[in-house]
Amino acid sequence: MATYLGFSTINACNPKTTNMTSGSAGGPGGIREGISWGNKFSLADAQLVVQDFINALNIRLGTKVGQPGYGTRLWDFIFEPNNATTRIDVENEIRRVASQDPRLQLAELVTYTYDNGILLEIQCAILPFNQPIAAKISLNRATQRAALL
């Protein structure tokens, strides 16, 4: 499977810190402490597929440039009443998003109410090796972000 080396977009929407040490000319960094812009990371195989799935859950339908059919309506359901109809709609939407990734085969999906949103427990297989994965994903109302727990 693929390995992706790049810059992390995890927590990219959080404000940047200003606690950098100043260099000799007053700018960031210095001789002893180099500048490290962004967080480098490496994802491979199953981790990459799960992170791609979470990224897909964070993109609202119609907001991806050049691909208006990509994304999810999941965030429209977050403020709806917590009843059986809404839970079924949420589960159907998650199944729809999962079906768009050919590497992911969703086996089981359970939704729960969570402190400030919805908790998803998924069991899936990463294709073509049928590697089983169990993950918990929280959908936070306040930040309107999906995150792996």
URZIPE-V371827 format. One record per pair of residues at least 24 apart in sequence whose C-alpha atoms are under 8 Angstrom apart, sorted by the first residue. I is the first residue (numbers start at 1). J is the second residue. If there is no record, write none. Layout:
i->I j->J
i->I j->J
//
This chain:
i->1 j->44
i->1 j->45
i->2 j->44
i->2 j->45
i->3 j->42
i->3 j->43
i->3 j->44
i->3 j->45
i->3 j->48
i->4 j->42
i->4 j->43
i->4 j->44
i->4 j->48
i->5 j->40
i->5 j->41
i->5 j->42
i->5 j->43
i->6 j->40
i->6 j->41
i->6 j->42
i->7 j->38
i->7 j->39
i->7 j->40
i->7 j->41
i->8 j->38
i->8 j->39
i->8 j->40
i->8 j->41
i->46 j->126
i->46 j->131
i->46 j->133
i->49 j->103
i->49 j->104
i->49 j->126
i->53 j->97
i->53 j->98
i->53 j->101
i->54 j->146
i->54 j->147
i->54 j->148
i->55 j->146
i->56 j->97
i->57 j->94
i->57 j->97
i->57 j->146
i->58 j->144
i->58 j->145
i->58 j->146
i->71 j->97
i->72 j->97
i->75 j->144
i->78 j->117
i->78 j->118
i->78 j->141
i->79 j->141
i->82 j->113
i->87 j->111
i->102 j->127
i->103 j->127
i->103 j->128
i->114 j->138
i->116 j->140
i->116 j->141
i->116 j->142
i->117 j->141
//
